[in-house]
Amino acid sequence: MLDQVNYSALDEAKNAFISASKRTMTFASKFGFVPDSRLGASANVFALDLKPFLKCGAENLFVTLIPEGLGTADDARPDDLSESELASFWQNIGIKTISALTNDAASAGMQTVLMSLYLPSSTPERVFNQSFLKGFLDGFVKGCEIVGCVWISGETPQLKEKIYPDKLDIAGALFGIIPPGKQPVDGTALKAGDKIVFIASSGPHENGFTTLRKLAQDLPQGYRTKMPNGQEFWQSINSPSVLYTPLIQEILKSDIKVSSIENITGHGWQKLMRSRKTLRYQIENVLPVPPVFSFVEKATNSSKLDMLKIFNYGVGCAIFVDSEAAAEETIAIAKRMQYNAIVAGTVVPSDKREVVVKPFDVSFNDETFTLKRE
């Protein structure tokens, strides 16, 4: 018998994905619609509503296309999860997938409109089981609803002998726009005197999992190890990520002058100095540290410097605004929308790029972080 792709398993999964994507069709109604009110074609169509752009006299339509993914972050869990635990795990992974894509777009002021998924595996008949289909799709659809976007397309190839059996690679792409009458947030307006507003994270979000997986191997009960707050380790590291698009869009609707936004992901707090400008980012106040980071810090005997270089350490997003009043208004909007935020510090003149975190007695500069926004 010829070795071939398991189309039966793939088609069952694809039908479930199409049904889930249909639940998202109205989530981006402020920006357009699916003309024929259906999804599932080889190339689905979305009609972008240009009237708001024409009405405000916009001469340009600023768009973005971002590819991103979790890779195999879905395996940071014990092997003996119950059905309910597995469904909960996958639901959080669905939201994390949305986060990995849309939070990057949000850092430029982009509103995600369309979402696509790429889910290759070698054993779809086992990977796309009922726990995955129920949990992941519920989480992904929920994330689309929070952000306000349509799940427009996807692909689920079977890659035999290319991916480990029972493993799934999670990736995707998005199409986003800058709302009518607004400009992209590109950091060019960043200057000394700006205030830094920290927006809280829920935990590691999508970064630092190499370290977290290694720690799980060394813990007495592995991923099942109980932390002081009563949660098991796997639950804490896989908490659903915070989605910042709604907050940033609300801030951009106001008169607040936003000079820069940084999504705190890989490289941790070093991302605060992403701009190539020679400025010091002076942090005077910090958010409460989520218990998972305190646990990891103690269990690995890590320094604050190492923790801040690897993890977001409780800060998922940093928003730079032009005044103290703007910072306070930003916090008021965040509070109204149930985000935790503080005025963390100030941008000050410097002869080099550096971050100084006074509460932790930690600093970063060009010697530790060479990545620069052009």
C-alpha positions in Angstrom: 0.0 0.0 0.0 1.3 3.5 -0.8 2.2 5.7 2.1 0.0 8.8 1.9 -1.3 11.7 3.8 -4.1 11.0 6.3 -6.7 13.1 4.7 -9.5 11.6 6.8 -7.9 13.0 10.0 -7.0 16.2 8.4 -10.4 16.8 6.9 -12.1 16.2 10.3 -9.8 18.8 11.8 -10.2 21.2 9.0 -14.0 21.0 9.3 -13.7 21.8 13.0 -11.3 24.8 12.2 -13.8 26.1 9.6 -16.7 25.9 12.1 -14.6 27.8 14.6 -13.5 30.4 12.2 -17.1 31.1 11.3 -17.6 32.1 14.9 -15.2 35.0 14.3 -16.8 36.5 11.2 -18.4 39.5 12.9 -15.5 40.3 15.3 -13.9 42.8 12.9 -17.2 44.4 11.7 -15.9 47.9 12.5 -13.3 47.4 9.7 -15.2 45.3 7.1 -16.9 42.0 6.4 -16.7 38.7 4.6 -18.8 39.4 1.5 -20.4 36.0 1.0 -20.9 35.3 4.7 -19.0 32.1 4.6 -15.5 30.7 5.1 -13.8 27.5 4.0 -12.7 28.3 0.4 -9.2 27.9 -0.8 -8.9 31.7 -0.7 -11.3 33.5 1.6 -12.1 37.2 0.9 -12.5 40.1 3.4 -13.9 43.5 2.2 -12.1 46.3 4.0 -14.4 49.3 4.7 -12.5 52.3 3.3 -15.3 54.9 4.1 -13.8 55.9 7.5 -10.4 56.5 5.8 -11.9 58.6 3.0 -14.0 60.5 5.4 -11.0 61.7 7.4 -9.1 62.5 4.3 -6.4 59.8 4.9 -3.9 59.8 2.0 -2.3 56.5 3.1 -3.6 53.2 4.4 -0.9 51.8 6.8 -0.9 48.0 6.9 1.2 45.2 8.4 1.7 41.5 7.7 3.3 39.6 10.6 4.3 36.0 10.7 4.9 34.5 14.2 4.4 31.4 16.2 4.8 29.4 19.4 6.8 26.7 17.9 6.4 23.6 20.1 5.6 25.6 23.3 2.6 23.4 23.6 4.6 20.6 25.3 5.4 22.5 28.5 3.0 20.3 30.5 2.8 17.0 32.3 1.9 13.9 30.4 -0.9 12.8 32.7 -3.3 15.7 32.4 -7.0 14.8 32.8 -9.4 15.6 30.0 -10.6 18.8 31.7 -7.0 19.9 32.5 -6.0 19.2 28.9 -8.9 21.2 27.5 -7.9 24.1 29.8 -4.3 23.9 28.8 -5.2 24.0 25.1 -7.6 26.9 25.6 -4.7 28.9 27.1 -2.4 27.9 24.3 -5.1 29.2 21.8 -5.0 32.6 23.6 -1.2 32.5 23.7 -1.1 32.0 19.9 -3.2 35.1 19.5 -0.9 37.0 21.9 2.3 36.0 20.1 0.9 37.6 16.9 -1.3 40.5 17.9 0.8 42.0 20.7 3.6 42.6 18.3 1.2 44.3 15.9 -0.2 46.4 18.8 3.3 47.7 19.6 3.1 49.7 16.3 -0.5 50.9 17.0 -1.8 48.3 14.6 -5.3 46.9 14.9 -5.3 43.2 13.8 -8.1 42.6 11.3 -7.4 39.2 9.8 -5.7 36.1 11.3 -4.3 32.9 9.7 -3.0 29.7 11.3 -0.4 27.2 10.2 -0.5 23.9 12.1 1.8 21.2 10.6 2.1 17.8 12.2 3.2 14.3 11.3 0.4 12.4 13.1 -2.8 14.5 12.7 -5.0 11.6 13.8 -3.5 11.9 17.3 -2.6 15.6 17.5 -6.0 16.9 16.5 -7.9 15.0 19.2 -11.1 16.2 20.8 -9.3 17.9 23.8 -7.2 19.9 21.3 -10.1 20.7 19.0 -12.3 21.8 21.9 -9.8 23.7 24.0 -7.5 25.3 21.4 -10.3 26.4 19.2 -12.3 27.9 22.0 -9.2 29.8 23.2 -8.3 31.0 19.7 -11.8 32.2 19.0 -11.9 33.9 22.4 -8.7 35.7 21.6 -10.0 36.8 18.2 -13.1 38.2 19.9 -11.0 40.2 22.5 -8.7 41.6 19.8 -11.5 42.2 17.3 -10.3 40.1 14.3 -11.5 37.5 11.8 -9.9 34.1 11.6 -9.8 34.1 7.8 -7.5 31.2 6.7 -5.2 28.4 7.7 -3.3 25.3 6.7 -2.7 21.9 8.4 -0.2 19.9 6.4 0.9 16.4 7.4 4.7 16.4 7.4 5.7 12.8 7.9 9.3 12.3 9.1 9.6 16.1 9.3 8.0 16.7 12.7 8.2 14.4 15.8 5.1 12.1 16.1 2.4 13.5 18.4 4.0 17.0 18.2 2.4 20.1 16.7 4.1 23.2 15.4 2.0 26.3 16.0 2.5 29.4 13.8 0.4 31.9 12.0 0.2 35.3 10.4 -1.9 38.4 10.7 -3.0 41.4 8.6 -3.4 44.6 10.5 -4.1 48.3 9.9 -3.6 51.6 11.5 -7.1 53.0 12.3 -8.4 56.0 10.2 -6.7 59.3 10.9 -3.9 57.8 13.0 -0.2 57.3 12.3 2.0 54.2 13.1 3.8 54.3 16.4 7.4 53.9 15.3 9.4 55.4 18.1 10.6 58.4 16.1 8.9 60.8 18.6 10.7 59.1 21.6 12.6 61.7 23.6 14.0 62.6 27.0 11.3 63.7 29.3 8.8 61.0 28.2 7.1 59.0 30.9 7.2 55.2 30.9 3.9 53.3 31.7 4.1 49.6 32.5 1.2 47.4 31.8 1.1 44.1 33.7 1.6 40.6 32.3 -0.1 37.5 33.6 3.1 35.5 33.7 5.7 34.4 31.1 3.4 34.8 28.2 5.3 33.2 25.3 8.9 33.7 26.3 11.5 32.0 28.5 10.2 28.4 27.9 13.7 27.0 27.3 14.5 27.9 30.9 11.1 26.8 32.2 11.3 23.4 30.5 14.7 22.8 31.9 13.6 23.8 35.4 10.6 21.4 35.2 13.1 18.5 34.6 14.8 19.4 37.9 11.7 19.9 40.0 10.7 17.1 42.4 7.3 16.6 40.8 8.2 18.1 37.5 5.4 20.2 35.9 3.1 19.0 38.7 5.2 20.7 41.4 3.1 22.8 43.6 4.1 26.5 44.0 3.6 28.5 47.2 0.4 30.0 45.8 -1.2 26.5 45.4 -0.9 26.4 41.6 1.0 23.7 39.9 4.0 24.8 37.9 2.5 23.9 34.5 -0.6 26.0 35.3 1.3 29.1 36.2 3.6 29.1 33.1 0.7 28.5 30.8 -1.6 31.2 32.1 -3.5 32.9 29.3 -1.5 35.9 28.0 -2.7 39.4 28.3 -3.9 40.9 24.9 -3.0 44.5 24.6 -4.6 45.5 21.3 -7.9 46.8 22.9 -6.0 48.9 25.4 -3.7 50.5 22.9 -6.5 51.2 20.4 -8.4 52.9 23.2 -5.4 55.0 24.1 -4.8 56.0 20.4 -8.4 57.2 20.3 -7.7 59.8 23.0 -5.5 62.9 22.8 -2.6 61.1 24.5 0.6 61.5 22.6 2.2 58.1 22.4 5.9 58.2 21.4 6.7 54.5 21.5 5.3 51.1 22.6 7.4 48.0 23.4 6.0 44.5 23.7 8.2 42.9 26.4 9.0 39.5 25.0 12.4 37.9 24.2 15.3 39.9 25.8 13.0 40.8 28.7 13.4 44.4 30.0 16.3 45.1 27.7 13.5 45.7 25.1 12.9 49.0 26.8 15.9 50.4 25.0 14.9 49.0 21.6 15.3 52.5 20.1 18.7 53.3 18.7 18.6 56.7 20.4 21.1 57.3 23.2 18.7 57.6 26.1 18.4 56.2 29.6 15.2 54.5 30.6 15.1 55.2 34.4 12.7 52.9 36.2 11.6 54.1 39.7 8.5 51.9 40.3 7.7 48.3 39.4 4.6 46.3 39.3 3.9 43.3 41.6 5.9 40.3 40.5 3.7 37.4 39.5 4.4 34.4 41.9 5.7 32.2 39.0 8.7 34.5 38.5 9.5 34.5 42.2 9.3 30.7 42.2 11.6 30.4 39.2 14.0 32.9 40.5 14.4 31.0 43.8 14.4 27.5 42.3 17.1 28.4 39.8 19.1 30.6 42.1 19.0 33.3 39.5 19.9 37.0 39.8 17.5 39.8 39.1 19.7 40.7 36.2 19.2 37.2 34.6 15.5 37.2 35.3 15.0 40.6 33.7 17.1 39.6 30.7 15.0 36.4 30.1 11.5 37.1 31.3 9.0 40.0 31.2 9.0 39.7 35.0 5.4 41.1 35.3 5.6 43.7 32.6 4.0 42.7 29.3 3.9 46.1 27.6 5.6 49.5 28.1 4.0 52.6 26.7 5.9 55.8 26.3 4.0 59.1 26.5 5.0 62.7 26.4 4.0 63.9 29.9 3.0 63.0 33.4 -0.6 64.0 32.7 -0.6 61.7 29.6 0.8 58.9 31.8 -1.9 59.4 34.4 -4.6 59.4 31.7 -3.1 56.2 30.2 -3.4 54.5 33.6 -7.0 55.7 34.0 -7.9 54.1 30.6 -6.1 50.9 31.6 -7.9 50.8 34.9 -11.2 51.3 33.3 -10.5 48.4 30.9 -9.2 46.2 33.8 -5.5 46.3 32.9 -3.0 46.9 35.8 -0.7 49.8 35.1 1.7 52.1 36.8 3.9 55.1 35.9 7.2 53.2 36.1 9.8 55.9 35.2 11.2 58.5 32.9 13.3 58.7 29.8 16.3 60.9 30.5 19.3 62.2 28.5 22.3 59.9 28.2 25.5 59.4 26.2 24.5 55.8 25.6 21.5 53.5 25.5 20.8 52.1 28.9 18.1 50.9 31.2 18.5 51.5 34.9 16.0 49.7 37.2 16.5 51.3 40.6 14.2 49.1 42.7 16.2 46.0 41.7 19.7 47.7 41.4 20.0 46.4 37.8 21.1 48.1 34.6 21.5 47.1 30.9 23.3 48.8 28.1 24.7 48.2 24.6 27.1 45.6 25.9 24.2 43.2 26.7 21.7 44.2 24.1 22.7 45.1 20.6 19.2 44.9 18.9 18.1 48.3 17.7 15.0 49.6 16.0 16.0 51.3 12.8 
